[in-house]
């Protein structure tokens, strides 16, 4: 059952200055072939003989059928959560100043031209980490985590009109004039060693400004619902959840949370869903084959296809169409 919540807030629009730097060419960048309907994702690289980590996160690209598989980013630093702008040529991702996801070292948003391999700093806040970025397929709204001086918040937009979500929020995605995000009700109890051990995370839809801000639960708040995605027409959402049991599945529902259903229904962990631009497919990560790989599912037939095969050398995750 969904419940409506009314939030009265004044001055929800909180400006966050971002430093936009001049274009920078990366020395390893090479010309990348054009793709008809590309998917970007993150790969961890391993030594096949020893299993030791070589890189924890590098950005890769492929076409919708898995063809044209190619690495986009290089170097020792950690890159994560790539996201396409609507024109499907430029990718935005977080570039950490460390070989792992270490917000204390800082992270900036990089925009890359997937046709040429050329990249530039898109947004940077000195001394802070901008990460877990999403770009809404509805209207290119940017949502990201703003980690600064030990304070982690979720922000929507960039530049002088950006604002902070006025409640505990993670992994949001823009939808229309609002945002759908994760809200963990017992996070403080868990972090302080309280009686709550299982994560209870709901998806919340927030929209409006000032005293007109409204919030609505899209899911229950008794399971671990996370990593929401929205279709390009703004009518559907998909997310990762343990509501059906121990193994995470991908659920599909209307944007208001109605008509929810399990669409993967398969042993193993299925997560990080994202819609194709035409709304006919969802791409996601899954370990059902024994290794974390990229899969896709047809929403009309529920036919599921494996797109990557990394073996002992790669683990693939966080796909974005």
C-alpha positions in Angstrom: 0.0 0.0 0.0 1.3 3.4 -0.9 1.0 6.4 1.4 1.1 10.1 0.6 3.3 12.4 2.6 3.1 16.2 2.6 6.3 18.1 3.3 6.3 21.8 3.9 9.6 23.4 3.1 10.7 26.9 2.4 13.6 27.5 0.0 14.1 24.1 -1.4 16.2 25.5 -4.2 19.7 25.6 -2.8 22.4 26.7 -5.2 25.6 24.7 -5.4 28.4 26.3 -7.3 30.1 23.9 -9.7 33.5 24.5 -11.3 33.3 23.8 -15.0 36.8 23.3 -16.5 38.1 23.7 -20.0 38.2 20.6 -22.3 40.9 18.1 -21.6 42.0 15.3 -23.9 43.0 12.0 -22.3 46.2 10.6 -23.6 44.8 7.1 -24.0 41.7 8.2 -25.8 41.2 6.8 -29.3 38.6 7.2 -32.0 35.5 5.1 -31.1 33.1 3.7 -33.7 29.6 4.9 -34.0 26.9 2.8 -32.3 23.3 2.4 -33.4 21.8 2.0 -29.8 24.8 2.0 -27.4 25.0 0.7 -23.8 27.7 1.9 -21.4 28.7 0.1 -18.3 31.5 -0.4 -15.7 34.0 -3.2 -15.6 36.3 -4.4 -12.9 39.5 -5.9 -14.4 41.2 -8.9 -12.8 44.4 -10.9 -13.4 43.1 -14.2 -14.9 45.8 -16.4 -13.3 45.8 -14.9 -9.8 42.4 -13.2 -9.5 44.1 -10.0 -8.2 42.3 -6.7 -9.0 43.9 -4.7 -11.8 41.3 -2.0 -12.1 38.2 -1.7 -9.9 36.2 0.4 -12.4 36.7 1.4 -16.1 33.9 2.5 -18.5 33.1 0.3 -21.5 30.7 0.6 -24.4 28.9 -1.8 -26.7 25.9 -1.9 -29.0 22.5 -3.2 -27.9 23.3 -6.8 -29.1 26.7 -6.9 -27.3 28.7 -6.1 -30.5 31.4 -3.5 -30.8 32.6 -4.1 -27.2 35.2 -1.5 -26.4 36.9 0.1 -23.4 36.5 3.9 -23.1 38.5 5.0 -20.0 42.0 4.1 -18.9 44.5 4.8 -16.2 44.7 3.8 -12.5 41.8 5.9 -11.2 38.3 4.6 -10.5 35.5 5.5 -12.9 31.9 4.7 -12.2 28.2 5.1 -13.0 28.2 6.2 -16.6 25.1 7.8 -18.0 24.0 8.9 -21.5 22.6 12.3 -22.4 19.5 12.0 -24.7 21.5 12.5 -27.9 23.2 9.2 -27.1 26.7 10.4 -28.0 28.0 12.0 -24.8 28.5 10.0 -21.6 28.8 11.5 -18.1 30.6 9.5 -15.4 32.3 10.0 -12.0 36.1 10.0 -12.0 37.6 9.5 -8.6 41.1 10.8 -7.6 41.9 7.3 -6.3 41.9 3.7 -7.6 38.7 2.9 -5.6 35.4 4.5 -4.6 37.0 6.8 -2.0 34.9 10.0 -1.6 37.5 11.4 0.8 39.9 11.8 -2.2 37.4 13.7 -4.3 35.6 12.9 -7.5 34.4 15.0 -10.5 32.0 14.5 -13.3 33.6 13.9 -16.7 31.8 14.1 -20.1 33.1 12.0 -22.9 32.3 12.0 -26.6 31.9 8.3 -27.4 32.5 9.0 -31.1 36.0 10.6 -30.7 37.0 9.5 -27.2 37.6 13.1 -26.2 36.7 14.0 -22.7 36.4 17.1 -20.5 35.7 18.0 -16.9 31.9 18.7 -16.8 31.5 19.6 -13.1 33.8 19.8 -10.1 33.4 21.0 -6.5 36.8 21.5 -4.9 37.3 19.2 -1.9 34.2 17.2 -2.6 33.1 14.1 -4.5 30.3 14.0 -7.0 29.3 10.4 -7.8 26.5 7.9 -8.5 25.2 10.2 -11.2 22.1 9.5 -13.3 20.7 11.4 -16.3 16.9 11.2 -16.7 15.8 9.9 -20.1 12.7 12.1 -19.8 14.4 15.5 -19.8 18.2 15.0 -19.1 17.8 16.1 -15.5 21.0 15.3 -13.6 20.9 13.7 -10.2 24.0 12.8 -8.2 25.5 12.3 -4.7 27.3 15.3 -3.3 29.8 14.1 -0.7 31.6 17.0 1.0 33.3 17.3 4.4 31.7 14.1 5.6 28.2 15.2 4.6 26.5 13.2 1.9 23.4 14.6 0.2 21.6 14.1 -3.1 21.4 17.0 -5.5 19.2 17.6 -8.6 20.5 19.6 -11.5 23.7 21.5 -11.9 24.7 25.2 -11.7 22.9 28.0 -9.9 19.5 26.3 -10.2 20.5 23.0 -8.7 18.9 21.9 -5.4 19.4 19.5 -2.6 16.7 16.9 -1.9 15.4 17.9 1.6 15.5 14.5 3.2 17.8 11.5 3.4 18.1 10.4 -0.2 20.4 8.2 -2.3 20.5 7.0 -6.0 17.8 9.2 -7.4 16.6 9.6 -10.9 14.7 12.6 -12.4 11.1 12.1 -13.6 9.2 15.1 -15.0 9.4 18.0 -12.5 10.4 15.6 -9.6 12.7 12.9 -8.6 12.4 9.3 -7.4 15.0 8.2 -4.9 16.0 5.7 -2.2 15.1 6.6 1.4 16.4 4.4 4.3 14.3 4.9 7.4 16.6 3.1 9.9 20.0 4.1 8.6 21.0 5.8 11.9 20.0 2.8 14.0 22.0 0.5 11.7 25.1 2.8 11.7 25.0 3.0 15.5 24.6 -0.8 16.1 20.9 -0.6 17.0 18.4 -3.5 16.9 17.7 -3.1 13.2 19.9 -5.3 11.1 18.0 -5.6 7.8 18.0 -2.6 5.5 14.5 -1.1 5.1 14.6 1.2 2.1 11.6 2.7 0.2 11.5 4.5 -3.1 10.0 7.9 -2.7 8.7 10.3 -5.4 9.3 14.0 -4.6 8.0 16.9 -6.6 7.1 20.6 -6.3 8.9 23.6 -4.8 8.8 25.6 -1.6 5.6 25.1 0.4 4.2 23.0 -2.5 6.7 20.2 -2.1 5.0 16.8 -2.0 6.3 13.3 -1.4 4.7 9.9 -2.0 5.9 6.4 -1.2 6.2 4.4 -4.4 7.0 1.1 -2.7 6.6 -0.3 0.8 9.3 0.6 3.4 9.8 -2.9 4.8 12.2 -4.3 2.1 15.3 -3.2 0.3 14.1 -1.3 -2.7 16.9 0.5 -4.6 18.4 1.8 -7.8 15.3 3.2 -9.6 15.2 3.8 -13.3 12.5 5.6 -15.3 11.3 5.1 -18.9 11.8 7.9 -21.5 8.0 8.6 -21.6 7.9 9.0 -17.8 5.2 6.3 -17.4 7.1 3.4 -15.9 9.8 2.7 -13.3 12.1 -0.3 -12.7 14.1 -1.1 -9.7 16.1 -3.7 -7.8 14.4 -5.3 -4.8 14.5 -8.2 -2.4 10.7 -8.1 -1.9 10.4 -11.6 -3.5 12.9 -13.3 -1.3 16.7 -13.5 -0.7 17.7 -13.0 -4.3 17.3 -9.4 -5.7 15.0 -9.2 -8.7 14.0 -6.4 -11.1 10.5 -5.0 -10.6 8.5 -3.0 -13.1 5.6 -0.7 -12.1 3.8 2.5 -13.1 5.6 5.7 -11.9 3.1 6.0 -9.0 4.0 2.4 -7.9 0.8 0.7 -9.1 0.8 -2.5 -11.1 4.2 -3.8 -9.6 5.5 -7.1 -10.9 8.7 -9.2 -10.8 10.0 -9.4 -14.4 13.3 -11.3 -14.0 12.2 -14.0 -11.5 15.5 -15.9 -11.7 18.0 -17.3 -9.1 20.9 -15.0 -8.5 21.2 -11.2 -8.0 19.6 -9.0 -10.7 20.2 -5.3 -10.3 20.9 -1.8 -11.7 18.1 -1.7 -14.3 17.9 0.9 -17.0 15.3 1.3 -19.9 16.1 1.4 -23.6 15.2 4.6 -25.2 12.2 3.0 -27.0 10.9 1.5 -23.7 10.9 -2.0 -25.1 13.9 -3.4 -23.2 15.6 -3.1 -19.8 19.3 -3.7 -19.4 20.6 -4.9 -16.0 23.4 -6.6 -14.2 23.2 -10.2 -13.0 25.4 -12.9 -11.5 23.1 -15.8 -12.5 25.8 -17.2 -14.8 28.4 -17.3 -11.9 29.9 -14.0 -12.9 28.5 -10.5 -12.8 27.5 -9.8 -16.4 25.2 -7.4 -18.4 21.8 -8.8 -19.5 18.7 -7.4 -21.1 15.1 -8.3 -21.0 12.3 -7.7 -23.5 9.3 -6.2 -21.6 6.7 -7.7 -24.0 7.9 -11.3 -23.9 10.2 -11.3 -20.8 12.9 -13.0 -22.9 16.3 -12.4 -21.3 19.6 -12.3 -23.1 23.2 -12.2 -21.8 25.3 -9.5 -23.5 28.7 -9.8 -22.0 30.9 -12.8 -21.0 33.8 -11.6 -18.9 35.0 -14.9 -17.5 37.8 -14.6 -14.9 39.1 -11.3 -16.5 36.1 -9.0 -16.1 33.1 -8.3 -13.9 30.5 -6.1 -15.6 27.9 -3.9 -13.9 25.9 -0.6 -13.8 24.7 -0.6 -17.4 23.1 2.5 -19.0 21.3 2.4 -22.3 
